[in-house]
Amino acid sequence: MTDEQKAAYVQSQSTCALIEALGMMSQNMQQAVLGESMTFEMFNFDQLILEWDIDPKTVLGIFRERPKSADEYRELLKIYIGHIGDCEGIDFLDHATDFSGTEEQLSELRALSEEAKK
């Protein structure tokens, strides 16, 4: 796969997760109007990231098939973070329980996340 195809794959997975999340939110809002308790909790929304393979470790793995420069990784991360980094107020870096990098790498990702949100 080319880098463009990889980015399109990640974006399509992110879009599918977002569509599912919006449906879940709609269901919760409908139940709130009816005075019923919500069907979906935060855990359910967090699970979408894993179900659609858009957690940081998986996405970075998709792009690691060949060596890239730091600048290329930075641009790919900006694209990824810009698309799903702050989906409905959820910062994916706060939910990266399986992140296997160093604290320095995590700090750099957080800085990229903030830069991408501008």
C-alpha positions in Angstrom: 0.0 0.0 0.0 1.2 3.5 -0.7 1.2 6.1 2.0 -1.9 7.7 0.5 -3.7 4.4 0.6 -2.7 3.8 4.2 -3.9 7.3 5.1 -7.2 6.6 3.3 -7.6 3.3 5.1 -7.0 5.0 8.5 -9.4 7.8 7.6 -12.1 5.4 6.5 -11.8 3.4 9.7 -12.0 6.6 11.7 -15.1 7.7 9.7 -16.8 4.4 10.4 -16.0 4.7 14.1 -17.4 8.2 14.1 -20.6 7.2 12.4 -21.1 4.4 15.0 -20.3 6.8 17.8 -22.9 9.3 16.5 -25.5 6.6 16.4 -24.7 5.7 20.0 -25.0 9.3 21.0 -28.3 9.6 19.2 -29.6 6.6 21.1 -28.5 8.0 24.4 -30.1 11.4 23.7 -33.4 9.7 22.7 -33.4 7.7 25.9 -32.6 10.9 27.9 -35.6 12.6 26.4 -37.8 9.6 27.4 -36.4 9.8 30.9 -34.6 6.4 30.6 -31.0 5.6 31.5 -28.3 5.7 28.8 -27.4 2.5 27.0 -23.9 3.6 26.1 -21.3 4.6 28.7 -17.8 6.1 28.1 -16.4 2.6 28.0 -18.5 1.8 24.9 -17.2 4.8 23.1 -13.6 4.0 24.1 -14.1 0.5 22.7 -14.8 1.9 19.2 -11.2 3.0 18.9 -10.1 -0.6 19.4 -12.9 -2.2 17.4 -12.1 -0.1 14.3 -8.3 -0.5 14.7 -7.6 3.2 15.1 -5.7 3.1 18.4 -2.3 4.8 18.2 -0.2 1.6 18.2 -2.1 0.1 15.4 -2.1 3.2 13.2 1.6 3.8 13.7 2.2 0.2 12.9 0.5 0.6 9.5 3.0 3.3 8.6 6.1 1.5 9.9 6.4 -0.8 6.9 9.3 1.2 5.6 11.6 3.6 7.3 10.5 7.3 7.2 12.1 10.5 8.3 11.0 12.2 11.4 9.3 14.9 9.3 7.3 12.3 7.4 6.1 10.7 10.7 5.3 14.2 12.0 3.1 14.9 9.0 1.3 11.5 9.2 0.7 12.0 12.9 -0.7 15.5 12.3 -3.1 14.0 9.7 -4.2 11.3 12.1 -4.5 13.5 15.1 -6.3 16.1 13.1 -8.9 13.5 12.0 -9.7 11.8 15.3 -7.4 13.3 17.9 -10.2 15.2 19.6 -13.3 13.3 18.5 -16.2 14.6 20.7 -13.7 15.8 23.3 -11.9 12.5 23.7 -8.2 12.8 23.6 -6.9 9.5 22.2 -3.6 10.0 23.9 -5.3 9.8 27.3 -6.7 6.4 26.3 -3.6 4.9 24.9 -3.2 2.2 27.5 -1.2 0.0 25.2 1.3 2.7 24.1 4.7 1.0 24.2 6.8 4.1 23.7 8.9 6.1 26.1 7.7 9.0 28.1 9.6 11.3 25.8 7.8 9.8 22.8 4.5 10.2 24.5 5.3 13.8 25.3 6.2 14.5 21.7 2.9 12.9 20.6 1.0 15.2 23.1 2.8 18.2 21.6 1.8 17.1 18.1 -1.7 16.6 19.2 -1.9 20.2 20.6 -0.2 21.5 17.4 -2.7 19.6 15.2 -5.7 21.0 17.0 -4.7 24.6 16.2 
